[in-house]
């Protein structure tokens, strides 16, 4: 997790604290560890930060108390938590509505402010990969409430039970409910937990077979007994359906001889073997799922108090994971900084979702998680889905090879089509890292080239130049931007044709050592692919990058501004929206690049404005805040220039 992101959130919290109009905690006495007068936004951030990482997450290390870390300017905990310990975060299923709940005795304006504040706090986390999926889903749901007059009025006037009922039934879309299952109630949360445990247990058994570990029915029977129960609770039985019979039979078989501590020790050893066999992530995923089910069985289903989680033995698991990390360092890999958030927040994460399932990550260990970074990008849904499918194909083929089965490999070379600034290069870089992690590519680097890097000025120079760049990309990705310029129209003798022929030959000679991605506009790339009969067969995959709409471009501005530690108001976003040219936009419109230039110009204008003031008078807020006057169309690419160009296709 970048330190700049953490610093940006702290600055935003201080800005809210300095604003006299910010809602204050309605029940200040209930939060004795906070400085008196702390805004509601601060204690809500403290509460939701860990729960945005997942439903009942287990966080480990010096920064396991992520909420306290983000709110340390206002939070004064009586006990310092850190080191090798861990925390299991538990909350009621209506946890995102804490501010709304606290303001229920307020008048209508105060309740509306509580609703807006809830949305604003959650949106702080939409660019933090471990929290992004859940934060985006929750932010979208709050946005719909605020945009609908009747629904917003209901939140400002109706009883709290009515509000909770709305969120459990109509408040979320299906894709949002998939990553926030607990908002639909305890039954939905239990179903999610049981399904995740079933899937993860099967995967861990497949990767690390053990007769004593048993099947899912035996595992669930052990969890039931370890939770102090004698039978499977009716709610769990209803979810499991016919599988309940298997669990009840397993309970009958083991109840008289079951010793919880003996099983916990054996289970920890099983997880330890998985870690030693490079199944560290899967072991953490299994423990996350087992922890959630254990919490449900121990207290939630019977409306009892939240339990001290005993199953699995998380302390033992984290100790063996720490030992494994140290052994990796001793083996010659560099150790990450002891205080880095990616190490300190070394939590358990869910298994990869099964087809049709969108599971939230319970992990903050994203030192190098390209798929999480992919999910955090704005828009690009069809591209994201294509990347996930490619990853699934590779994983399946790797497993086939391990089992001695024939694999179904196909060429991994791709065509990217889309306008400038639609993240084509970004996706290429993420793909290269994914392929390296999967063992498909040795280095995982990207060599970016265009016509000037491949085509020489005279006869005999093009082939050597192209071959040199291709060899530079071996073990990684060769990304050819504006590839259509290699085959200009009405130029049959152009040297670019030799570059294309050289690339095709080297693709054949180094079939498994390099991935080639050619990119450019839709229409021009179609002409390029038709220029050589060998091109289409060697590039079986095409990814189409859609132009961003205005809302997405504004979201990109917000994302990039937060990454740079800047704060802004809705008035700033209104100016950004006005200077974005309306569709259809010019053929060369920069999309994300245009927005990046808008932000850079705004920061430059802010600096010019502040330079006229006494430096000693400038506060941290002054240096971080963008004002509407700072936002102008960048001088290098004025919006009106694009409106005069012919729209592309």
N, C-alpha and C positions, 0 to 999 in steps of 0.2 A: 504494500500500500504506500503510495508516494507520500513523503512528508509534506509536500506542498498541498496535497488534498486535505490532510489533517489540519494544517495551519489555516487553510481557507475556511474550513468549518468553524474553527475557533474564532476567526475574525468575524464571521457572520453572526455567531452567538454574541460576541461583544457588541456588534452593531445593534442587535435586538435589545441588549441590555441598556444601551445608551438611549434608546428610543422611548420617550416617556409614554407613548401611546401603546406600547406593546402589552399584551395581556399578561397579567401576573398570576401566579398559582392561586387557584380558588381555595386550596386547602394547604396553605403554607406550613401549618403545624405538622402535616403528614410527611414533610420532607426536611427533617431536622438537620441533615447533613449538608444542606445547601445554604449559601449565604442569604441572609434576609433580603427579600425583595427580588429574588432571582426570577427572571421572566419564565412564563410557562414553556416557551420554546426551548429553554435550556434543559429543564427537567424532562420534557418530552423526548428530546434528543438523547438524554441519558438513558431513558427507558427503551426506546425503539432501536437504538444502534445495534445491540447484540441480536435482537429478534429479527432484524432485517437480514441477518445472515442465514436464518433458517428457523423452522419450527422446533423448539427445544434444542438449540445448538449447545455443543460443549466446546468451550474456548480454553486455550492453554497458554501459559507463559506470562511474562511480565505485563502484557497488555490484554490479558484475558478479560479484564473489566474495561472493555472498549468504551462504554458509556462514560465512565469516570475519566478516562484518558481524554476524551473529546471535550468534557465539561470541567476540566481541572481548574479553570479560573474561578469557578463558582462552587465546585463540589469539594467538600471536606470530609472524606470518609474517615471513620474512626479507626479502621484497620487497613493497613497497607497490604494489598494482595499482589503476589507476583512469584517469580522464580519458577519452580517446577510444578506449581499447583495448577488446578483447572477449575472452571466454573461451569455448571450446567444451568442454563438460563430457562426459567419457567415463567409462563404468563397465562392469564386467562385468554380465551379465544377471541375476545373483543379488544385485545391490546392496542390496535391502532386508533381506538376511539377514546383514549384516556383523557385527552384535552376536552373533547366534546362531552364526555361524561362529567368531568370536573366543573364544566361551565353550565350544567343543566339548570342551576338556580339563577343564572344570569338573565338579563333581559335579552331581547332578540338581537340587538347589535353585538353584544358580547358573545353570544352563541355563534353568530356568523363569523366573528373574528376568530373564535376557537376553531371553527371548521377550516378557515383559510390558513391559520397557523399550522394546523395538522398537516395540511398539504405541503406547505412551504418547508417544514422540517423534513418530511419524508423525501422531498425532491432533492435535498442536499446529498443523498446517497445514490442517485441514479447513475453516477459515473464511477462508482466504486465497485469493481468487478465482483467481489464476494457478495455484495448486497444488491447489485444492479437489477437483477430480474424481479425480485420481490419489491424493490423500491419503485421500479418503473410501473409495475402492475398496480401498486397502491396509489401512486401519483395519478395515473390515468383514471382510476376509480374516483378519487377525490375531485379531479378536474370535471368529470361528468356530473357529479353532484353540484358543484359550484356553477356549472354552465346551465343546468336545468332549474328554472325558477321555482317550480313546485317542489322538487326534491330538496333544493336548498332551503326553502321555507319550512319544509317538514323538519329538517335538522335544527332549525332555529326556533321552532314552536312546539313540536310534538314531544311526547314522553320518551324517555331513553329506551324503553323496551321496544317501542316502535322503530327507533333508529337501528337498534341491534338486529331486529327482524329484517329490516331492509337490507342490511349488509350481508346477512346470512342467506338471503334468497335472491334479491335483484341487484345487489350492489356491484357484483363482479361478473365479468364475462367468463366463458368457460376457460379460456387460456389463462386468465388472471387467477381463477379459482384453482387451477392446477399448481400454481406456485405459492398460493396463499390458502391452503386447504383448511386451516384452522378457523378462518373467518366464517365458514359454513357451519361451524359448531363442532362439538367434541366427537360426534360420530364420524363426521367427514375427516377430522384430523386423525382419528384412530384408523380409519380405512386407509388413508395415505401412509400412515406409519406401518401398518401390517403389510401392505403391498410392497413398500420399499424394503422391508426386512426380508420378505419372501424372495424378492428378486436378488438382493445383495447376498443372501445366504447361498442361493444357488450358484451365483458367480464365484463366491469364495470357495465353495466346495469343488467346483470345476477346476479352479486354479490350484487348489491345495487340498486334495481329497484326504478325508480322515473319517474312519468308521465311527469313532467315538463322538464326532461332532453331530452326527445324525441328520435326519431330514428336517424340513421346516416344522412338521407336526411335533417332533420330539423337542426341537428347540423351543417352540412356543409353550409346550408343557413344562419345560424347565423354567422358563421365565415366569409362568403362572405360579409355580411352587416357590420360586425365589422371592416373589412379591408377597408371600404370605397368604395366598389364596389356595383353595382346594379344588376349585372348578373354574372353567373358562367363563368369564362374565357373559351374560346374555347379549349385550351389545356386540361384543367381539364374535360370539357365535353366529349372530345374525349376519355380520359382515362376511364371515368365512364360509357360510352356507354348508355344503356337503362336506367340506374339509374339517368341520367341527368334529365329526365322528372320529377322524384320525387323531385329532388332538386329545379327545376324551379317552381313546384307547391308550395313547401314550401316557396320559396321566394315570390311568389304572395300572399300567405296567411299572411305573417308576415311583409312585407316591411313597410306598412303604420303605424304599431303600435310598431315596434321594437325599444327598448331603450337599446343600448349596455351596459351602466353601470348597469342597472337593471339586465340584463341577466348575466353579469360577477359576480355580487354579488350572484345571485342564483346558478350559476355554482360553485362558491367557496364553498358555503354551501353544495352542493351535494358532492364535493370532501372531505369536512370536515367529512361528515357522513361516507364516505367510509373509511377514516383514522380511525375514532372511531370504525369501525367494522372490524378492522384488515386487511384492504385492502390498506395499505399504499403504497406498491410497485405498485399495480395496478393503484392507483391514480397518482403516479409519472409517470407511463408509459403513461397514457392517456394524461397528461399534456405535455409530451415530443412530442407525436405525434401531438397534437393540435398546439403546438408551431411551429413545422416544416411546417404544412399546412398554418398556419397564416403568416409565413414568405414568403412562396411562393405566396400566394394570395396578400399580401401587396405590394410586390415590384418585386420579381424575374420574374414573368410571364410577366409583362409589361416593363421589362428592366429598372425599376425605381431604385432609391437608396435603399440600404438595410434599412429596417424599424426598428424603435423602437418597439419591440414586445409588443402588448397590450393584446393578447388573447392566452392562458388564463392569469389570474392575477397571475403571478409567485411569486411576492412578497408575496401575501396573502397565496399562497400554501406553500411556504417555512416557513412562520411564523407558520402556523398550524402544519407543520411537526416537527418544532423545539419544539413547545409546547408538541406535542405527545411524542417526545423523552424524554423531561424532566419529563413528567408524568410517563413514563416507569421507569425512574430512581427513582422517588419518591416512586414508588410501590415496590421498594426493589431490582431492578436489578442494578448491578454496572454501573456507568457512564464511558464511554470511555474517554480517555484523551482529553482535550479540543483542543489540537493542533494536534491530530492524523490525518493523511491524510485520513483515511477511514471515519472519521466524517466530516472533513472540506470540503472534495470534495463530499458533499452529493448532488448528482445530480439526474436528472430525468432519468429513464431508460425505454427502450422500453418494450412492452409486449412480452411474450414468443412467438416465431415464430410459425406460423401455420404449419401443415405438408407440407413439400416441400419448406419451406421458411427458410432462414438462416439470421435472423435479427441480426444486430450488437447491442451491449449494449451501451446505452447512460448513463452508470452509473459508478461512481467511488466509490460507497459505497459497498466495497467488504470485509468488516471486516470478514465475514464468508460466503463465496460463494463457496461451493465445486464444483458446476457445472462449474463455471468460472475457477477454478483451474484444473478441468478435461479437459476443452477445451485447456488450456495452455500447457498440457503435449505433448511431442513429440510423433508423430505416434499414434498407438493404435486406428485407426479410427473405426474398427469394434466393439471394446470394448466400445468406446464412444457412438456409435449409440445404442448398446444394453442397456447401462445405461439410455440413454435418453428415450428409449421405456419403460423401467421399471418405470421411473419417470412418464411418461405419463399415464401408466396403473394405478398407484397408485392415481394420481390426479383425473382421471376419476372415479375410484371407490369411492373416498371420496365424490365427487359431487353426485354420485348416492345415497350414504347413506344419504346425506343432503336432497335430494328430496324424500326420502322414497322408492327408487327403489332398487331391488335386485342387489348386487354387484357381480362381477365375480372374486373373489379372487383366487389366486393359491399360492402354497408354494413359499417362497422367498429364500429358500436355494439354493446355487449355487456351481458349480464345476468350478474352474479356472485351465486351463491347459496351460503350457508354460514353457520355460526354466528359469533359475534363472535370476534375474535382469531385468525382463520385466514388472515391476510395478504391479505385482499381489497384493502385500501387500498395496501399495499406493492406488490402486483402492478400496480395501476393506475398508480402512480408510475413503476415500471420500464417499463411499456408506453409511457407518454408519452415517456420518454427514447428508447426504441427507435424510436418513430415519428418523433421529431425527427431522429435520426441518419439514418434512411432517407429523410428529406425529405418524409414524409407530412404532418407537422405543422410549422408554422413555429416555434412557441415551445417546445412540449413541456412546458408546465407543467400542473399539476392544480389545479382549483378544486373543493374538497370542500364539499358542501352537504347539508343535510337539510331536513325540512319547514319548520322555523323560518326558513330562509333564503329560501324560495320562496313561502310562503303568507302573505298579509297578514291583518290583523285585521278588515278590513271590505270591503265591495263596492268593486271598482275598484282595489284595491291589489295583488292577487296577480299579475296579468299583468305590470305594470311591474317588480315585484321579481324575478320569474322571468326576464324578458327581460334585466334588468341582469346577473344572475349568468351567464346564457348568453353575453352579450357579453364578460364578463370571461374566460370560458373559451375564446374564439375563438383558434385557433392551438394549442390544447391539449386537455385532457380535462376534461369536466364529470362529476364523480363524485357521484352522488346516493345517499347512504347511507340505509338503511331506507326505500327508495322506496315501499314498500307503505303507509307512513303517509300518503301523498298521497291514497290512496283508502281511507279507513276503511270498515269494514263497516257496513251499514245506515245510511249517511249520504249519501243521493243528492244533496243540495244542498251538499255540502262544498266549500269554496273550493279544496281540493287538486285537484279535477277540472279547474279552470281552469289550474292550474300544469302539469298533464300536457298539456293541449291546447296551451298556449303552447310547451312544450318540443318537442312534435311538429312544430309549425309552423316553429319556428326550426331544427330539424334538417333540414327540407326546404329552407328558405331558405339555409342555410349547410352544404350537404351535405358539402363537402370541407374545411371549416374547423374542425371540432370533432368529437371522438369523445365520445359520451355513454355512460357506464357506470352502470347502475342496480344496486343491491346490497341484499341482505337475506336473511332466512331462506328456506329452500326453499319451505315451504308458503305463506307469506305472499306471496312473489314470484310464485308460480303464480297466486294470486288477483289480484295486481296486473296481470299480463300479460293476464288474461282480462277485465279491467275496461274495456278500450278496444280496439276492433277494429283500430286502427292500430298498436298496440304490437308485437304479435308479428312483423309483417312488417318493422318497422324495427330490430328487435334479433335478427338472425339467429344470433348466437353466444352460447352459454351456457357458462359455466365454473363447475364445481361444486367447492367448496373443502371437502374432507373434514375432519372433526374430527381433531385430533392424538391418537395413542395415547400411552400413558404413556411409552414409550421415547423417542418424538419430543419430548415435552414436557421430559423430562430433558435431551435433546440441545440443546434451545433454551436451557435454563438454562445449560448448559456454554458454548454459543456466546456468549450475552450476557455471562456472567461474564468470559470471556477478552477480549471486546471492551472491557470496563471495567478490564482489567488486574488482575483478581482471581485468586487461586489457591485451590484447594480440594482436598479428599481424597475418596476414594470414600465415606467416612462422611457427608460433606455431601450427596452425591448420594443416598445411602440415605434421608436425612431428606426431601429434596425429593420422592423417589418416594412416601414415606408420606403426605405431605400432599396429594398430587394425588388428588382424589376418583375412585373407580372408575367405570367405565362401567356403565350409561348415565348420562351426566352431565346436569345440568340444562339447560334450554332456553337460559339466559343464561350458561352457563359461558364464562369469558373466554379459554380456550385460551392462546394466546401472551401475551395481556394478563395473565392470571392468573400466568403464570410470570414476566413482567416485574415484577409487583408482589411476587412472592415474593423475587426478587433484590433489589429496592429495599428491601424490609423487612429482608432479611438484612444489607445494607450499613448500614442505619440501626441495626440491633441491634449490629453490630460496632462502630460508632462509639460507641454508648452504653457498650459493654463497655470499650473502650479509654480512654474519658474518665475512668475511675476510676483509671487508672495515671498515673505520672509521665511527662509528654510526652517528657522527655529520654531515657527508657528505651526508647522505641518504636523498633524497627528497621523497615527497609523491608518485611521479611517480615511483621512484626506488622500493618502498615498495609494489606497486600495480601491477607492470608490470611483466608478465611472458615472458621469452625469450626461443627461440627454444632449447637452451642447457639445460633448466630446465626440459624438457619433455622427460621422459624415461618410458619404460614399468615398472610397479610397481614390486618391488622385491618379493612381496608376491604372484603375479600371472603373471608371465612372459608370453608374448604372445606365445612364442614358445612352452611352456608347453601345451597349448591348441591344437596346431597343431598335437601333437602326440596322441591325444585322438580320439576315434571313434565318428564320428558325430552322434548327436541324431536325433530323428524324432519328 
